[in-house]
């Protein structure tokens, strides 16, 4: 019989303490131990709700040591609540590493959902929420950062980043250099007194923050590239290549002549009959 304890991923407020759920309060009271990204911040939260509980730190810089220690406590039967400074643990923090350790060791994991900054910012921004991609914080390594920025150049979905105030201006400039002057939103201090949504072109946002020093934690959202614009670019590219060469490229890649003509027609936004007529006329 498995007598292991359970790891509870507890979402905590991202600003307004009134956003905590009743279930999270109950779990923080019932658990044997609270593992926190910053014990000082979590102590303030616990004190606000009159909860007295043992705290242990678990963060990016001690996860290699603390992870196995927490696993042993869970295996001994203790129930542990994992919290981050704000929002859901496991999103842009080492909580996901602890979940993987639990899965590997057969320790039960469940979630007590709560606020999440990127989802809240997305709905506040008014940007397309049907399809989006969350990138978290941009890598600090230059090569890795360049790779991420390159990958979003043709992205059709809304792209979401987290960013600290002291890096915001540089990040906006780097994104602009990668994707051009797209619409974007900078959302800060979500659910707090100075909550703000600035929605404008990247050029205008860069200018605004050059005159107004960024304050607070930011969520940056970038509009996806219009599929029609991508299609126009592709058609423009192929129009500069002779039809014969276009069809031959696909035949050389292993397509049948029929399929090559069909694909070339799709690339150019014309019919297969048009392709056939051009090829026949050039013979």
C-alpha angles and dihedrals in degrees: 000000000000109000095175120136122238131250110226117201102211120196112215131193118286091210118327109067089209088074093073114113125238089237093056091050090050092048094049088053095045102043123095095226140010118219109201137186089221115013092199093059092043092049089058089052093048092047091051090058093038094245120152113198140147112261131206126182120241117172144136094283099049102029095106091058100032098043096069090042091056090047090056091051090050091049089052088061102264119141112223129197113209117205135175127209090268135350130006119346112235095043111105091338137083094266089101090059091056091048090054091050090052092049090050093050096042095248114152117247129190137164135236097198124222142156120327120198099214094050092046091048091049094057092042092052095058089222124140107294099174091088125013142152124220115211100174113205118352112250116262091219108094096222094047091047091050089051092053093046091048091052093058097050092096097025111140095191126079107270120216128199135176117223140178118233095245091056099039099095094049092045093051090052092050092049090048091052089052104042104019127230100335127157113269142173130218111199120186142175092016113205090001131111095268098042109159138179116197111187119180144108116305090246092056093044091052089052093046095053092045086063098034116049110231115247129186132015115312138213110200119201124191124198115243120246113268108253089221090058090051090050091050091050091050093048090047090051095051094044088067090059122074114252091238091056091045094054092041090056091061093043089052088051089059104267123136116250090252094052092043091055091047093051093045089052090051092049091053097041093241135108128273087242089059090053091049092050092050092049093045092047092051094054 
